[in-house]
Amino acid sequence: MAASDEADGVEARTTTRRPRAPASPRRGAGSQGADTPSGRRAPRGGRRRRPDPHLGRPATGVVVTGGASGIGRATCVALAEVGRPVAVWDINGDGATQVAQHCADEYGVTTIGVEVDVSNTDALTGATQRTIGVVEKIGGLVHAAGIGGPGPVTLLSDESWDAVLDVNLRAGAMLTKQLHPNLRAAGPGSAVVYISSVEAFFGSTFLAAYCASKAGLLGLTRSAAHTLGADGIRVNAVCPGAVDTPLLAPLLAMPGMRETFEQRTPLGRVAQPADIARVVRFLLSDDAAFITGASVVVDGGLTAVAGV
């Protein structure tokens, strides 16, 4: 998962591609530039991949937090593959811009990169306004931003606890509150997906705050599904196991750790971010129209046979 820590304010970066003839509504991407009369950079040339419109239903835009790397980045790409507009939100503004540009260049979808600290609730309004200015309709939210915060409960400080809970859990709730009017206005098919973890089910001694935050997301999923169901908005959580992301990279780099995960996982490997992203894409699509309040484990069978 992509990390998120403190930053001031919100900065949005957008790009566009030239419409095919006849002229069609603007289809933007995610970085600033001065290569076109509008001051927006046109996507680079080359053969663009054709999205599958069936998998992309509904065609509304999706906000993905932590979208600059890891599961968030893979989710942005997976959504672009099926033609859905994507707003890449991340504290790493340059990374968000690069992912948005990639999605626009490869798939021709409307995208925007937004630099925002999701733990700063005051910054969410500006990020939403900038997103709406490009994406227009927001029909999906994926809260993939997260930080690890290693430490047992006996060594926790107020600061370390708050940092993890603010990004992983509180931000998910505040994002849902912020985007609720947009999700409702986007019409049938709007959905929210929180990226939890299999750590929500196990008590890892060195991840007290992380385990609590991810378990909290499951409670938030059930509560929000109950509240938003009347508006036709579905809310689900995805619980990955070991995934080859920047967040887990230090652990996987330790001698023997990757092999240990592979041996303990029935499918015999560590997940790639795309393995998780495809499940997220499904939960955001009309193919999951009657799934809400669920926690979907995507761990290669790890929790079926052992802890983590």
C-alpha positions as CSV (number, residue, x, y, z in Angstrom):
1,M,0.0,0.0,0.0
2,A,1.1,3.5,-0.6
3,A,2.3,5.5,2.3
4,S,0.7,8.8,3.4
5,D,2.1,11.3,5.9
6,E,1.8,14.9,6.7
7,A,1.7,17.7,4.0
8,D,0.2,21.1,3.7
9,G,-2.6,22.0,1.3
10,V,-3.6,20.3,-1.9
11,E,-2.1,20.6,-5.4
12,A,-3.8,19.2,-8.5
13,R,-2.1,18.4,-11.7
14,T,-4.0,17.6,-14.9
15,T,-3.5,16.8,-18.6
16,T,-5.7,16.2,-21.6
17,R,-5.6,14.2,-24.8
18,R,-6.8,15.5,-28.2
19,P,-10.3,14.3,-28.9
20,R,-10.9,12.2,-32.0
21,A,-13.0,13.7,-34.8
22,P,-15.9,14.5,-34.3
23,A,-15.1,16.4,-31.2
24,S,-16.0,14.7,-28.0
25,P,-16.1,15.8,-24.4
26,R,-12.7,16.5,-22.8
27,R,-10.7,13.5,-21.7
28,G,-7.9,14.6,-19.4
29,A,-4.9,13.2,-17.6
30,G,-2.9,14.0,-14.6
31,S,0.0,16.6,-15.0
32,Q,0.4,20.2,-15.7
33,G,2.2,21.5,-18.8
34,A,2.4,24.2,-21.4
35,D,2.7,22.1,-24.5
36,T,-0.9,22.9,-25.6
37,P,-2.8,26.3,-25.9
38,S,-4.7,25.3,-22.7
39,G,-1.5,24.9,-20.8
40,R,-2.1,21.1,-20.5
41,R,0.2,18.5,-21.8
42,A,-1.1,16.2,-24.5
43,P,-0.4,12.4,-24.1
44,R,2.5,11.0,-25.9
45,G,1.9,9.2,-29.2
46,G,1.8,5.5,-29.8
47,R,-0.8,2.7,-30.0
48,R,-3.3,3.1,-27.2
49,R,-4.9,0.0,-25.6
50,R,-8.6,-0.3,-26.1
51,P,-10.6,-0.7,-22.8
52,D,-13.3,-3.2,-22.2
53,P,-16.5,-1.2,-21.7
54,H,-18.4,-4.1,-20.1
55,L,-15.9,-4.5,-17.2
56,G,-15.9,-0.8,-16.6
57,R,-19.6,-0.3,-15.8
58,P,-20.5,2.1,-14.4
59,A,-18.4,4.6,-16.3
60,T,-18.1,7.2,-13.5
61,G,-14.8,8.3,-12.1
62,V,-13.0,6.7,-9.1
63,V,-10.9,8.4,-6.5
64,V,-8.0,6.2,-5.5
65,T,-6.0,7.3,-2.4
66,G,-2.4,6.1,-2.2
67,G,-2.6,5.9,-5.9
68,A,1.1,6.6,-6.6
69,S,2.4,3.2,-5.7
70,G,1.6,-0.4,-4.7
71,I,-2.0,-1.5,-4.6
72,G,-3.2,2.0,-5.2
73,R,-1.2,2.4,-8.4
74,A,-2.3,-1.1,-9.6
75,T,-5.9,-0.2,-9.0
76,C,-5.6,3.0,-11.0
77,V,-4.2,1.0,-13.9
78,A,-6.8,-1.8,-13.6
79,L,-9.6,0.8,-13.7
80,A,-8.1,2.6,-16.7
81,E,-7.9,-0.7,-18.5
82,V,-11.7,-0.9,-18.5
83,G,-12.2,2.8,-19.4
84,R,-13.0,4.3,-16.0
85,P,-11.8,7.8,-15.3
86,V,-9.3,7.9,-12.4
87,A,-8.4,10.5,-9.8
88,V,-5.0,9.6,-8.4
89,W,-4.7,11.0,-4.9
90,D,-1.4,10.7,-3.0
91,I,0.9,12.7,-0.7
92,N,3.5,12.1,-3.4
93,G,2.3,14.6,-5.9
94,D,4.9,13.8,-8.6
95,G,4.1,10.1,-8.3
96,A,0.3,10.8,-8.6
97,T,1.0,12.8,-11.7
98,Q,3.1,10.0,-13.3
99,V,0.4,7.4,-12.7
100,A,-2.3,9.6,-14.0
101,Q,-0.2,10.4,-17.1
102,H,0.4,6.7,-17.7
103,C,-3.3,5.8,-17.5
104,A,-4.1,8.6,-20.0
105,D,-1.4,7.6,-22.4
106,E,-2.0,3.9,-22.3
107,Y,-5.8,3.8,-22.2
108,G,-7.1,7.3,-23.2
109,V,-9.1,7.8,-20.0
110,T,-9.8,11.0,-18.2
111,T,-7.4,11.3,-15.2
112,I,-6.1,13.8,-12.7
113,G,-3.2,13.6,-10.2
114,V,-3.9,15.3,-6.9
115,E,-1.3,15.9,-4.2
116,V,-3.1,15.6,-0.9
117,D,-2.5,14.3,2.7
118,V,-5.6,12.3,3.4
119,S,-5.1,12.5,7.1
120,N,-5.7,16.3,6.8
121,T,-9.5,16.4,6.7
122,D,-9.5,20.1,5.7
123,A,-7.6,19.3,2.5
124,L,-10.2,16.9,1.3
125,T,-12.6,19.5,0.1
126,G,-10.1,21.1,-2.2
127,A,-9.0,17.8,-3.5
128,T,-12.6,16.9,-4.3
129,Q,-13.3,20.2,-6.1
130,R,-10.2,19.8,-8.3
131,T,-11.2,16.3,-9.1
132,I,-14.7,17.2,-10.1
133,G,-13.4,19.9,-12.3
134,V,-11.8,17.2,-14.5
135,V,-13.5,13.9,-13.8
136,E,-17.0,15.4,-13.4
137,K,-18.8,12.4,-11.8
138,I,-17.3,10.5,-8.9
139,G,-18.9,7.1,-8.6
140,G,-16.2,5.2,-6.7
141,L,-13.7,5.5,-3.8
142,V,-10.8,3.3,-3.1
143,H,-9.0,4.0,0.2
144,A,-5.6,2.4,-0.4
145,A,-3.4,4.9,1.4
146,G,-1.8,3.4,4.4
147,I,1.2,3.3,6.7
148,G,2.7,0.5,8.8
149,G,3.8,2.0,12.0
150,P,5.7,-1.0,13.5
151,G,5.7,-1.3,17.2
152,P,4.2,-3.5,20.0
153,V,1.5,-2.0,22.3
154,T,4.0,-1.7,25.1
155,L,6.1,0.8,23.1
156,L,3.4,2.8,21.5
157,S,3.4,6.6,21.8
158,D,0.4,8.9,21.2
159,E,2.1,10.2,18.1
160,S,2.8,6.7,16.6
161,W,-0.7,5.5,17.3
162,D,-2.4,8.6,15.9
163,A,-0.3,8.6,12.8
164,V,-1.3,5.1,11.8
165,L,-5.0,5.4,12.8
166,D,-5.3,8.8,11.2
167,V,-4.2,7.6,7.7
168,N,-5.5,4.0,7.7
169,L,-8.8,4.4,9.5
170,R,-10.0,7.9,10.2
171,A,-9.2,9.0,6.7
172,G,-11.4,6.3,5.3
173,A,-14.3,7.5,7.3
174,M,-13.7,11.2,6.4
175,L,-13.2,10.4,2.7
176,T,-16.5,8.6,2.7
177,K,-18.2,11.5,4.4
178,Q,-16.6,14.0,2.0
179,L,-17.5,12.1,-1.2
180,H,-20.9,10.9,-0.1
181,P,-22.8,13.6,-2.0
182,N,-20.8,12.9,-5.1
183,L,-21.3,9.2,-4.9
184,R,-25.0,9.7,-4.4
185,A,-25.3,12.1,-7.3
186,A,-23.4,9.8,-9.6
187,G,-26.4,7.5,-9.6
188,P,-26.8,3.7,-9.3
189,G,-23.6,1.7,-9.2
190,S,-21.5,3.9,-6.9
191,A,-19.3,2.0,-4.5
192,V,-16.6,2.3,-1.9
193,V,-13.7,-0.2,-1.3
194,Y,-11.4,0.1,1.7
195,I,-8.1,-1.7,1.6
196,S,-7.9,-3.6,4.9
197,S,-5.5,-6.5,5.5
198,V,-5.4,-10.1,6.8
199,E,-3.8,-8.4,9.8
200,A,-7.3,-7.4,10.8
201,F,-7.8,-11.0,11.8
202,F,-4.5,-11.7,13.6
203,G,-2.6,-10.1,16.4
204,S,0.9,-9.4,15.1
205,T,2.9,-8.4,18.1
206,F,4.9,-5.7,16.2
207,L,1.9,-4.2,14.5
208,A,-0.4,-3.1,17.2
209,A,-1.6,0.1,15.6
210,Y,-1.7,-1.3,12.1
211,C,-3.8,-4.4,13.2
212,A,-6.2,-2.1,15.1
213,S,-6.6,0.2,12.1
214,K,-7.2,-2.6,9.6
215,A,-9.7,-4.3,11.9
216,G,-11.4,-0.9,12.4
217,L,-11.9,-0.7,8.6
218,L,-13.9,-3.9,8.7
219,G,-16.2,-2.3,11.3
220,L,-16.4,0.8,9.2
221,T,-17.3,-1.2,6.2
222,R,-20.3,-2.8,7.8
223,S,-21.5,0.4,9.4
224,A,-21.1,2.4,6.2
225,A,-22.8,-0.3,4.1
226,H,-25.8,-0.1,6.4
227,T,-25.9,3.7,6.2
228,L,-25.2,4.2,2.5
229,G,-27.3,1.3,1.2
230,A,-30.4,3.5,1.1
231,D,-28.6,5.7,-1.4
232,G,-27.7,2.7,-3.6
233,I,-24.0,3.0,-2.6
234,R,-22.2,-0.3,-1.8
235,V,-19.3,-0.5,0.6
236,N,-16.8,-3.4,0.9
237,A,-13.4,-4.1,2.1
238,V,-10.5,-6.1,0.6
239,C,-8.1,-7.9,2.9
240,P,-4.8,-8.7,1.1
241,G,-2.2,-11.1,2.5
242,A,1.5,-10.6,1.7
243,V,1.8,-8.3,-1.3
244,D,4.9,-7.2,-3.1
245,T,4.5,-3.5,-2.4
246,P,6.8,-0.7,-1.1
247,L,5.1,-1.0,2.3
248,L,6.1,-4.7,2.6
249,A,9.4,-4.4,0.8
250,P,11.6,-4.0,3.9
251,L,10.1,-7.2,5.4
252,L,10.4,-9.2,2.2
253,A,14.0,-8.1,1.9
254,M,15.0,-9.7,5.2
255,P,16.8,-13.0,4.7
256,G,14.4,-15.9,4.3
257,M,11.2,-13.9,4.7
258,R,9.9,-14.1,1.1
259,E,10.6,-17.8,1.1
260,T,8.7,-18.1,4.4
261,F,5.6,-16.4,3.0
262,E,5.8,-18.5,-0.1
263,Q,6.0,-21.7,1.9
264,R,3.1,-20.8,4.1
265,T,0.8,-19.7,1.3
266,P,-1.1,-22.6,-0.5
267,L,-0.7,-20.9,-3.8
268,G,3.1,-20.7,-3.2
269,R,3.9,-17.1,-3.9
270,V,3.6,-13.5,-2.7
271,A,0.8,-11.6,-4.3
272,Q,1.4,-8.9,-6.9
273,P,-0.5,-5.6,-6.6
274,A,-2.5,-6.4,-9.7
275,D,-3.9,-9.5,-8.0
276,I,-5.6,-7.2,-5.4
277,A,-6.5,-4.5,-7.9
278,R,-8.5,-6.8,-10.1
279,V,-10.7,-7.8,-7.1
280,V,-11.1,-4.1,-6.2
281,R,-12.2,-3.4,-9.8
282,F,-14.8,-6.2,-9.6
283,L,-16.2,-4.8,-6.4
284,L,-16.5,-1.3,-8.0
285,S,-18.3,-2.8,-11.1
286,D,-21.9,-3.6,-11.7
287,D,-20.9,-7.3,-11.7
288,A,-20.8,-6.9,-7.9
289,A,-24.2,-5.1,-7.7
290,F,-25.5,-7.2,-4.8
291,I,-22.3,-7.3,-2.7
292,T,-22.1,-4.8,0.2
293,G,-20.8,-4.9,3.7
294,A,-18.4,-7.8,2.8
295,S,-14.7,-8.3,3.6
296,V,-13.1,-10.2,0.8
297,V,-9.8,-12.0,1.7
298,V,-7.3,-12.1,-1.2
299,D,-4.3,-13.9,0.3
300,G,-3.5,-17.0,-1.8
301,G,-5.0,-19.2,1.0
302,L,-2.7,-17.9,3.8
303,T,-5.4,-17.4,6.4
304,A,-7.1,-20.7,5.4
305,V,-4.2,-22.7,6.8
306,A,-2.2,-20.4,9.2
307,G,-1.7,-17.0,10.7
308,V,0.7,-14.4,9.3
